[in-house]
Amino acid sequence: MTIESLDQLLSEGVSGRRVLVRADLNVPFVKGSDPAQIADDGRIRAVLPTIVALREAGAKVVVMSHLGRPKGAPDPVFTLQPVAERLGELLGSPVAFATDTVGESAQAAVAALADGQVALLENLRFNAGETSKDAAERGAFADQLAAFGDAYVDDAFGAVHRKHASVYDVPARLPHYAGGLVLREVEVLRTLTGDPARPYVVVLGGSKVSDKLAVIEALLPKVDRLLIGGGMCFTFLKAQGHEVGASLLQDEMVGTCRELLERADGKILLPSDVVVADKFAADAATRTVSATEIPAGWLGLDIGPASVAEFADALSGAKTVFWNGPMGVFELAPFAAGTRGVAEAITKVDGLTVVGGGDSAAAVRALGIDESGFGHISTGGGASLEFLEGKDLPGIEALEQ
């Protein structure tokens, strides 16, 4: 089914109309910062084109988002106020901030909007109705949100895999459209799940095999090579019979990894060397060792230079690449080279390259790699993986109705 786009809404005219925009402003903050300091504003920047287009067309723009995982009640740790301030800076004009979701402050902020102005509601998850599994409770909250808009635009791909009020129930109550972020994500991911240009190489990292098991099983029959790094590689190495020292290990997944390696028929490429440390710290003693000779008591925190070269070689002739998950603990300088090396190799690929959101997208920005070197950087790690697993995404279903 087709999804109506933001361009269609704009062509219908939005001047003087209130447009509810579901954004994904779930940004990371610098740990321990007081006042709260945003560590990466990439998600705010990503939705700017939609907000700017609506504002310039004369809409009264009401933005809503979640932040973190508050438990259905206000929690100052998860307030969106710093996000409102940063959004205002990026837009070049103040953003009215409602200190509640649908209460007096929200009602006043929306009522006060003039054409071309923007308001941001407080964290949607401060209301239990947002994430409720009870359709009636969720629907009641959706009714209150929908009352703030004449039309609805979803540009929060990072949330479309959630059956939440603002994602699933509000679009059923208003004329609904997809923003550019969502449309681009769907287009790219449908390419990956359809008939991608070959060779098709997938790079997976991150800490746990269990988090990626479903996507590995879904992709394995479709890919030409599957490169595995990050903490999850140690469970695969253990499945091959190697000792992994004090490295991250999911014992309960060793048998599953052994079965995957057997089924893969040589498609899976594991690291040949790793950077190990005597402790999990930036000032740890480190050494590079064979992946089959990790010393007892040492833990692997990155793939080594030989592995980077082998992964780069496997990527060199690819026509389609999907990457999700860092190769090591890139946040600590001694263990960033693996992720940097693989990311740089992906930028040299002559074909469609997709960064699957989450930590991978954060690593690209944190390591200063030119984002234009990738064909597409997803704004939704979990949603991207669920799409590739073949799951139905509630937010996409809602837009197709």
SVG drawing of the C-alpha trace seen along z (x, -y; Angstrom):
<svg xmlns="http://www.w3.org/2000/svg" viewBox="-11 -34 61 61">
<polyline fill="none" stroke="black" stroke-width="0.4" points="0.0,0.0 1.1,-3.6 1.8,-6.1 0.9,-9.8 3.8,-12.1 4.6,-15.4 4.8,-16.9 1.2,-15.9 0.1,-17.6 2.1,-20.8 0.4,-20.8 -3.0,-20.8 -2.0,-23.9 -1.2,-24.1 -1.3,-27.8 -3.1,-28.5 -3.5,-24.7 -2.1,-22.9 0.1,-20.0 1.2,-17.4 4.7,-16.1 5.8,-12.9 9.6,-13.3 12.3,-11.1 14.2,-13.5 15.5,-10.7 19.0,-12.2 21.8,-11.1 23.1,-13.4 26.6,-13.8 26.7,-11.7 26.7,-13.7 26.3,-17.0 24.4,-19.6 22.6,-21.4 21.9,-18.6 24.1,-18.8 23.1,-17.0 25.9,-14.7 24.7,-14.2 22.0,-16.4 21.9,-14.2 18.2,-13.2 17.2,-16.8 19.0,-17.9 17.4,-15.0 13.9,-16.2 14.6,-19.8 13.7,-19.7 10.1,-18.6 9.6,-21.2 11.1,-24.0 9.0,-23.0 5.8,-23.2 6.8,-26.4 7.7,-28.1 4.3,-27.0 2.6,-28.8 1.6,-25.8 1.3,-25.9 3.7,-23.1 3.2,-21.0 6.1,-18.6 5.9,-15.6 8.5,-13.0 9.6,-10.5 13.0,-10.6 14.4,-7.6 12.2,-5.2 10.3,-7.1 7.7,-4.9 4.5,-6.7 4.9,-9.7 6.9,-12.9 10.6,-12.5 12.9,-15.5 15.8,-13.3 13.9,-12.8 12.5,-16.3 12.6,-17.5 13.3,-21.1 17.0,-21.0 15.8,-19.5 13.4,-22.4 16.2,-24.9 18.5,-23.2 15.7,-22.9 15.1,-26.6 18.8,-27.3 18.8,-25.2 15.6,-26.8 16.8,-30.3 13.7,-31.1 12.3,-30.2 10.3,-27.0 7.5,-27.1 7.8,-24.3 4.9,-22.7 5.7,-21.4 3.2,-18.6 1.9,-16.4 -1.8,-17.2 -2.5,-19.3 -2.9,-23.1 0.6,-24.0 0.2,-22.0 -3.2,-23.4 -2.0,-27.0 1.2,-26.5 -0.8,-25.1 -3.5,-27.8 -0.9,-30.5 0.8,-29.4 0.8,-31.8 1.3,-30.7 4.8,-29.5 5.5,-29.0 6.6,-25.8 5.8,-24.2 7.2,-21.1 5.2,-19.0 6.8,-17.4 8.0,-13.8 5.1,-11.7 6.2,-8.8 5.3,-11.0 1.8,-9.9 1.0,-6.2 -1.3,-6.2 1.5,-6.5 3.0,-3.1 0.0,-1.3 -0.9,2.2 -4.5,1.4 -6.1,0.1 -8.7,-2.0 -6.1,-3.7 -3.8,-4.3 -6.8,-5.6 -7.9,-8.0 -4.4,-9.6 -4.4,-9.6 -7.7,-11.5 -6.2,-14.2 -3.1,-14.5 -5.2,-14.4 -7.2,-17.4 -4.0,-19.5 -3.8,-18.9 -5.7,-19.2 -3.2,-16.8 -0.5,-14.4 3.0,-13.8 5.2,-10.9 8.9,-11.6 10.1,-9.4 11.3,-6.2 13.1,-5.3 9.7,-4.7 7.6,-3.1 8.2,0.4 6.3,-0.7 2.6,-0.3 2.3,-3.5 -0.4,-6.1 1.5,-8.8 2.7,-6.4 -0.2,-4.0 -3.4,-5.5 -3.1,-9.2 -2.8,-8.7 -6.1,-6.8 -7.7,-10.0 -6.3,-12.5 -5.3,-12.9 -1.8,-11.3 1.4,-11.7 5.0,-10.5 7.9,-12.9 11.0,-12.5 12.9,-10.5 10.3,-7.8 9.8,-7.6 13.5,-7.4 13.9,-4.7 11.2,-2.6 12.5,-3.0 16.1,-1.9 15.0,1.0 12.7,2.3 15.7,2.3 17.6,4.4 14.8,6.9 13.9,7.1 16.5,7.7 19.6,5.8 22.6,5.4 25.2,8.0 27.5,8.8 25.5,8.0 27.6,7.7 26.3,7.2 28.4,6.0 27.1,6.7 28.6,5.7 27.4,4.8 27.6,6.7 25.1,9.5 24.3,12.2 20.8,12.5 20.1,8.9 20.9,9.7 19.9,13.4 16.6,12.7 18.2,10.4 21.1,12.9 18.6,15.7 16.6,13.5 19.6,12.2 21.8,15.2 20.0,16.8 20.0,13.4 23.6,12.1 26.8,13.0 29.0,12.3 28.2,11.6 31.0,9.9 30.8,10.2 32.7,8.0 32.0,6.3 31.4,8.2 29.1,10.7 32.1,12.2 33.4,13.9 30.4,16.1 31.0,17.2 34.7,17.8 33.7,19.9 31.4,21.9 34.4,22.7 36.1,24.1 38.4,21.2 38.9,19.7 37.9,16.1 39.5,15.1 37.4,12.6 35.7,11.3 31.9,10.8 30.3,14.2 26.8,15.5 27.2,19.1 23.5,19.9 24.0,18.8 27.1,20.9 25.1,23.8 23.0,21.4 26.2,19.8 27.6,23.2 24.4,24.0 24.6,20.6 28.2,21.2 27.3,24.7 24.3,23.3 26.3,20.3 28.5,22.5 31.4,20.1 29.4,16.9 30.3,15.7 33.7,14.0 34.9,13.6 37.9,11.5 41.3,13.1 42.8,10.8 41.5,8.7 42.7,5.9 42.6,7.2 42.9,5.3 43.5,6.3 40.5,4.2 37.6,2.2 39.1,-1.3 40.8,-3.8 44.1,-3.5 44.1,0.3 47.2,2.3 46.4,3.5 47.8,5.9 46.8,7.3 46.6,11.1 45.2,13.8 41.5,14.3 42.2,17.9 44.8,17.1 43.1,14.7 45.0,14.9 43.1,16.0 41.9,13.0 42.1,10.5 39.1,9.2 38.7,8.4 37.4,4.8 38.0,4.3 38.9,6.2 42.5,6.0 44.3,4.5 44.4,7.7 40.7,8.2 40.1,4.6 42.1,5.4 40.2,8.7 36.8,7.0 37.8,4.1 38.8,6.7 35.4,8.4 33.7,5.1 35.8,3.8 33.7,5.4 30.3,5.1 27.4,3.4 25.1,3.3 26.2,3.0 24.2,2.8 26.1,2.1 24.7,2.3 26.8,2.3 30.3,1.1 33.3,3.3 34.6,2.5 34.2,0.1 34.7,-2.9 33.9,-5.4 37.3,-4.5 40.2,-5.7 42.3,-2.5 39.4,-0.5 38.1,-2.8 40.3,-1.7 38.3,1.3 35.0,-0.6 36.8,-3.5 38.6,-1.2 35.5,0.7 33.4,-2.5 36.1,-4.0 36.1,-0.9 32.3,-1.1 32.6,-4.7 34.8,-3.5 32.1,-1.0 30.8,-1.7 27.1,-0.9 24.3,-1.4 25.7,-1.7 23.3,-1.8 24.3,-2.5 21.6,-0.9 21.2,-3.7 21.8,-3.4 25.3,-3.0 26.6,-2.8 25.3,-6.2 26.6,-7.6 30.0,-6.1 30.1,-7.8 29.6,-11.2 31.8,-10.5 34.7,-9.4 34.4,-12.4 33.7,-10.3 32.1,-12.3 28.4,-11.3 28.2,-12.0 30.4,-9.0 27.4,-6.7 24.4,-6.3 22.0,-6.3 22.3,-6.7 19.2,-5.3 17.6,-7.2 16.2,-4.0 18.4,-1.1 15.7,1.1 13.2,0.3 15.7,1.0 16.5,4.4 12.8,5.3 12.1,4.3 14.9,6.5 13.7,9.4 10.4,9.2 8.3,7.9 5.3,5.6 5.9,2.2 2.9,0.6 3.8,-2.9 4.1,-2.0 0.9,-0.1 -0.9,-3.1 0.4,-5.4 -0.8,-2.9 -4.4,-2.9"/>
</svg>
